[in-house]
Amino acid sequence: MTEVAFPVEMPRLELRGSALERGRQYGEKARDRVRRSVDSYRRVFEHYAQWDWPTVVQQARRYVGAIEQFAPHALEEMKGIAEGAGLQFEDVLALNVRSEVMFASGANANANISDALANECSAFAVLPEASLSGHTLVGQNWDWLLHARETIVFLDVKRDDGPDFVTIVEAGLLAKTGMNSSGLAVCTNTLVSVLDDGAGGVPYHVMLRALLDCESITDGVSLVFSADKALSANYLLGYVDGLAIDLEVIPGGVSSVRALMPEDGLLTHTNHFLSADFVRSDSRLPQSPNTLFRLQCLKSGLKRDAGAITVESLTKILSDHRNAPLGVCSHGDERAPLQERYATIASVIYDLDAKELFMAAGQPCGCEFQHYRQERAPGAKRGLAAVDTLEEALESR
């Protein structure tokens, strides 16, 4: 099995205040990593599309209107990140719409866009009837290009204007996978459709950030259905009430969403469409058939432990190396050029009843999971604070 280096660290950034203030703190505290993100995607666009950064920025501006209409606070957060990091607003905007711009570049260059978006994530939800504790457990492995090992951050956001939330994300981007203080967890998988063409609409990462504002799973589902979405994607949502749903999306409005529900208390998704009428539009599967086997491995591991699934057993399921090096725990295929190689960047498990998360910065097979729990401060909104390792957390229960 091919080995790749784990991230040296994943800084935890605590952010407070208004959207603009939180953005400034984010940019200041992660200044070097945000700048590294810009440099990394400058190289990605040069490699895949032969586009220079000014061209990328020009394309990114097309999404400002849709973002402003859908989530104006997201623009404020991006402006703050740029100010804090000493960058132009358009640089941070381009980071947050890089997936959409990549498809626009494909219309103008000989670029294999689906390879550029090789975000091979594996996500799941375990409902109370399938877990040993009777808790709702949600999580995923997040796989991406190797430069993310040097840009990943953990945001712990405390707010007066909505639910507190945490998210694991590349520095400069608004959100990826996360959990909020209302008990909603968000996991995600990239999907690629023949309908993805870089058209306008709400960008993928803006949608992920907006979902962390939702106070219930119904709010989250309504948000995804109602938005004019720019790009295909998968959103797996879990809720503290023992509920979960998976939403497959293609570009468009209400008619562009298909809902998948748990079976026997389990829900899984990787990087291919499962809805019968969307399968025909899948353009990623031929280039990345390993998604089929990751889904099979996730399902078999969860079914094997059904009724007795624990956080500890989930760390083992997420460490599955079958079909190495591109298993659920991905170590990168050395046959691919370094710029096109991807691996598991982080692994996370959310316990929604305990309001805890367990997180590994790197491949879960070789990284110690860190345990985070909500502070025991008064009030409905509580942040998360690092307390111990997975082993110490389990011993204290």
C-alpha positions in Angstrom: 0.0 0.0 0.0 1.4 3.4 -1.0 2.1 5.7 1.9 1.7 9.5 1.8 2.6 11.9 4.6 -0.1 13.0 7.0 -0.8 16.6 7.7 1.7 18.0 10.1 -1.1 19.8 11.9 -4.7 20.9 11.6 -4.9 24.2 13.5 -8.1 24.9 15.5 -9.3 28.4 14.9 -11.9 29.9 17.3 -14.0 32.6 15.6 -16.5 35.0 17.1 -18.5 38.1 16.2 -20.3 39.2 13.0 -19.8 37.6 9.7 -17.2 40.1 8.7 -15.4 39.9 12.0 -15.3 36.1 11.9 -13.9 36.3 8.4 -11.1 38.7 9.5 -10.2 36.5 12.4 -10.1 33.4 10.1 -7.9 35.2 7.6 -5.5 36.5 10.2 -5.2 33.3 12.1 -4.7 31.2 9.0 -3.0 33.8 6.9 -0.2 31.5 5.7 -2.5 28.6 4.9 -5.0 30.8 3.1 -2.3 32.1 0.9 -1.0 28.6 0.4 -4.5 27.6 -0.8 -4.5 30.4 -3.4 -1.1 29.3 -4.6 -2.2 25.7 -4.7 -5.2 26.4 -6.9 -3.3 28.7 -9.1 -1.2 25.6 -9.9 -4.3 23.4 -10.2 -5.9 25.6 -12.9 -2.6 26.0 -14.7 -2.2 22.2 -14.8 -5.7 21.2 -15.8 -6.9 24.1 -17.8 -3.9 26.3 -18.8 -5.7 29.2 -17.1 -3.8 31.9 -15.3 -5.1 33.3 -12.0 -6.5 36.5 -13.4 -8.6 34.4 -15.8 -9.9 32.3 -12.9 -10.7 35.5 -10.9 -12.6 36.9 -13.8 -14.7 33.8 -14.1 -15.3 33.7 -10.3 -16.9 37.1 -10.4 -19.9 35.7 -12.3 -21.1 34.0 -9.1 -21.3 37.1 -6.8 -24.9 37.9 -7.7 -26.2 34.4 -6.9 -24.3 34.3 -3.6 -25.5 37.8 -2.6 -29.1 36.8 -3.3 -28.8 33.4 -1.5 -26.5 34.0 1.4 -25.2 37.6 1.7 -23.4 36.8 4.9 -21.2 34.4 2.9 -19.8 37.4 0.9 -19.2 39.2 4.2 -17.2 36.2 5.5 -15.2 36.0 2.3 -14.4 39.8 2.4 -13.2 39.4 6.0 -11.0 36.4 5.1 -9.4 38.4 2.4 -8.8 41.4 4.6 -7.3 39.2 7.4 -5.1 37.3 5.0 -4.0 40.4 3.1 -5.5 39.2 -0.2 -8.0 40.6 -2.7 -11.6 39.6 -2.2 -11.6 38.0 -5.6 -8.8 35.7 -4.5 -11.0 34.3 -1.7 -14.1 34.3 -3.9 -12.2 32.2 -6.5 -11.3 29.6 -3.8 -14.9 29.3 -2.8 -16.2 28.8 -6.4 -13.2 26.9 -7.7 -15.3 23.8 -8.5 -17.8 25.8 -10.6 -15.0 27.7 -12.4 -13.2 24.4 -13.1 -16.2 23.4 -15.2 -16.2 26.7 -17.0 -12.6 26.2 -17.8 -13.4 22.8 -19.3 -15.5 24.5 -21.9 -12.5 26.4 -23.1 -9.6 24.1 -22.6 -8.6 20.5 -23.1 -9.0 19.7 -19.4 -10.2 16.5 -17.8 -12.5 18.2 -15.4 -13.8 15.1 -13.6 -10.2 14.1 -12.8 -9.6 17.6 -11.4 -12.5 17.1 -9.1 -11.4 13.7 -7.8 -12.9 14.3 -4.4 -13.3 10.7 -3.4 -15.2 11.0 -0.1 -17.1 8.2 1.8 -20.0 9.3 4.0 -22.4 7.6 6.3 -25.2 8.0 8.9 -26.0 5.5 11.7 -29.4 6.0 13.3 -30.2 5.1 16.9 -31.6 1.6 16.1 -28.2 0.6 14.5 -25.8 2.1 17.2 -24.9 0.5 20.5 -25.4 3.7 22.4 -28.7 4.6 20.7 -27.1 7.7 19.5 -27.1 9.2 15.9 -23.6 8.9 14.4 -22.7 10.6 11.2 -19.3 11.1 9.5 -17.0 10.6 6.5 -13.5 10.3 5.1 -12.7 13.5 3.2 -10.3 12.7 0.3 -8.7 15.4 -1.9 -5.6 16.6 -3.7 -2.5 16.3 -1.6 -1.9 20.0 -1.2 -4.8 20.1 1.2 -2.6 18.4 3.8 -0.8 21.7 4.2 -4.0 23.9 4.1 -6.5 22.1 6.3 -8.0 23.9 9.3 -10.6 23.2 11.9 -13.0 26.1 12.5 -14.8 26.4 15.8 -17.3 29.2 15.3 -19.3 30.9 18.1 -22.1 33.2 16.9 -24.8 35.5 18.1 -26.6 35.4 14.7 -27.3 31.7 14.4 -26.1 28.2 15.6 -22.5 27.8 16.6 -20.8 25.3 14.3 -17.5 23.5 13.6 -16.2 22.6 10.1 -13.1 20.9 8.7 -12.0 22.7 5.5 -9.2 24.0 3.4 -8.0 27.4 4.6 -9.9 30.2 2.9 -13.0 28.2 2.0 -16.2 28.7 4.0 -17.1 25.1 4.9 -16.9 21.5 4.1 -18.1 18.8 6.5 -19.4 20.1 9.8 -21.8 20.0 12.7 -23.8 22.8 14.4 -25.2 23.4 17.9 -28.7 22.7 16.7 -27.8 19.1 16.3 -27.4 19.1 12.5 -24.4 17.3 10.8 -23.4 17.9 7.2 -21.3 15.5 5.1 -20.7 15.7 1.4 -19.5 13.9 -1.7 -18.6 15.4 -5.0 -20.8 14.2 -7.9 -20.1 15.0 -11.6 -22.9 15.1 -14.2 -22.9 15.7 -17.9 -25.0 18.7 -17.0 -22.2 20.5 -15.1 -21.0 23.2 -17.4 -20.0 26.1 -15.1 -23.3 27.9 -15.4 -24.4 30.4 -12.8 -26.2 29.6 -9.5 -25.4 28.9 -5.9 -21.9 27.5 -5.6 -21.2 24.2 -3.8 -19.1 25.5 -0.9 -21.6 28.3 -0.3 -24.4 25.7 0.0 -22.3 23.8 2.5 -21.7 26.9 4.6 -25.4 27.8 4.5 -26.5 24.3 5.6 -24.5 24.9 8.9 -26.9 27.8 9.6 -29.9 25.5 9.6 -31.7 24.8 12.9 -33.3 21.5 11.8 -33.0 18.8 9.2 -36.2 20.1 7.5 -34.6 23.5 7.2 -31.6 21.9 5.5 -33.7 19.9 3.1 -35.8 23.0 2.2 -32.6 25.0 1.6 -31.2 22.5 -0.9 -34.5 22.1 -2.8 -35.2 25.8 -3.1 -31.8 27.0 -4.2 -30.8 27.4 -7.9 -27.8 25.2 -7.6 -24.7 25.7 -9.9 -23.2 22.2 -9.6 -23.9 18.6 -9.0 -23.1 17.4 -5.5 -24.3 15.1 -2.7 -25.4 16.3 0.7 -25.8 13.8 3.6 -27.6 15.3 6.6 -28.0 13.8 10.0 -30.0 15.2 12.9 -30.0 14.7 16.6 -33.6 13.5 16.6 -32.4 10.2 15.0 -33.1 11.3 11.4 -30.9 11.3 8.3 -31.4 12.0 4.6 -29.2 12.0 1.5 -29.7 14.6 -1.2 -28.3 14.0 -4.7 -28.2 17.2 -6.7 -27.7 18.2 -10.3 -27.6 21.9 -11.5 -31.0 23.6 -11.2 -33.8 24.3 -8.9 -36.5 22.2 -7.1 -36.6 19.5 -9.8 -32.8 19.0 -9.6 -32.8 17.1 -6.2 -33.4 13.4 -5.4 -33.8 12.2 -1.8 -32.5 8.9 -0.5 -33.6 7.6 3.0 -31.9 5.3 5.4 -32.5 1.5 5.3 -32.4 -0.5 8.5 -31.0 2.6 10.3 -28.1 3.0 7.9 -27.3 5.5 5.1 -24.2 5.6 2.9 -22.9 7.4 -0.1 -19.7 7.8 -2.1 -19.0 9.5 -5.4 -21.6 8.2 -7.9 -25.3 8.9 -8.4 -27.7 6.3 -6.9 -31.0 7.8 -8.0 -32.3 5.9 -11.0 -33.0 8.9 -13.2 -29.7 10.6 -12.3 -27.5 7.6 -13.0 -27.6 8.2 -16.7 -26.0 11.7 -16.3 -23.1 10.4 -14.2 -19.8 11.4 -16.0 -17.4 10.6 -13.1 -18.0 6.9 -12.6 -16.2 5.7 -15.8 -13.0 7.5 -14.7 -13.3 6.5 -11.0 -15.0 3.1 -10.6 -13.4 2.7 -7.2 -16.4 4.7 -5.8 -18.5 1.5 -6.3 -16.2 -0.5 -4.1 -15.9 2.1 -1.4 -19.7 2.1 -1.1 -19.7 -1.7 -1.0 -17.1 -1.6 1.8 -18.9 1.0 3.8 -22.2 -0.9 3.6 -20.7 -4.2 4.5 -18.8 -2.9 7.5 -21.9 -1.1 8.8 -24.2 -4.0 8.2 -21.8 -6.4 9.9 -21.8 -4.2 13.1 -25.5 -3.1 12.9 -27.1 -2.8 16.3 -23.7 -2.6 17.9 -22.0 0.2 16.0 -19.8 2.5 18.1 -17.4 5.3 17.5 -14.5 2.9 17.8 -15.9 0.4 15.3 -16.5 3.3 12.9 -12.8 4.3 13.0 -12.1 0.7 11.8 -14.7 0.9 9.0 -13.2 4.2 7.9 -9.7 2.6 7.9 -10.8 -0.1 5.3 -8.0 -0.6 2.8 -9.7 -3.0 0.4 -9.0 -2.0 -3.2 -5.9 -0.3 -2.0 -4.5 2.3 -2.6 -8.0 3.8 -3.4 -10.0 2.2 -0.6 -12.3 4.0 1.9 -9.0 4.9 3.6 -7.1 6.3 0.5 -3.4 6.5 0.3 -3.0 7.8 -3.2 -2.2 6.1 -6.4 1.5 6.5 -7.2 0.8 5.8 -10.9 -0.9 9.2 -11.1 1.2 12.4 -11.5 1.8 14.1 -8.1 -0.4 17.0 -9.1 -3.3 14.7 -9.8 -2.9 12.4 -6.8 -5.3 12.4 -3.9 -5.7 10.7 -0.6 -7.7 10.9 2.6 -7.0 14.3 4.2 -9.2 13.9 7.3 -11.7 11.6 8.9 -14.5 12.7 11.2 -17.3 11.1 13.2 -20.1 13.1 14.8 -22.0 11.9 17.9 -25.1 14.2 17.6 -26.7 13.1 20.9 -23.5 13.7 22.9 -22.6 16.8 20.8 -19.1 15.4 20.3 -16.9 14.8 17.3 -13.9 12.5 16.8 -11.4 13.7 14.2 -8.2 12.4 12.6 -6.0 14.8 10.6 -4.9 12.3 7.9 -5.6 8.7 7.1 -7.6 7.2 9.9 -5.6 4.0 9.8 -2.5 5.8 11.2 -3.6 9.0 12.9 -4.9 9.3 16.4 -8.5 10.5 16.6 -8.9 13.6 18.7 -12.1 14.0 20.8 -14.0 17.3 20.9 -17.0 18.0 23.0 -19.3 20.9 23.7 -18.3 23.2 26.5 -20.6 23.0 29.5 -21.4 26.7 29.4 -24.9 27.9 30.0 -27.2 28.8 27.1 -28.4 27.1 24.0 -25.3 27.9 21.9 -22.1 26.1 22.8 -18.8 25.9 21.1 -16.6 22.8 20.9 -13.3 22.4 22.8 -10.6 19.8 22.4 -10.4 17.6 25.5 -8.6 14.4 24.9 -7.9 11.5 22.5 -10.4 8.9 21.4 -8.9 6.3 23.8 -9.1 8.7 26.7 -12.7 9.6 25.8 -13.8 6.0 25.7 -12.1 5.2 29.0 -13.9 8.1 30.7 -17.4 6.8 29.7 
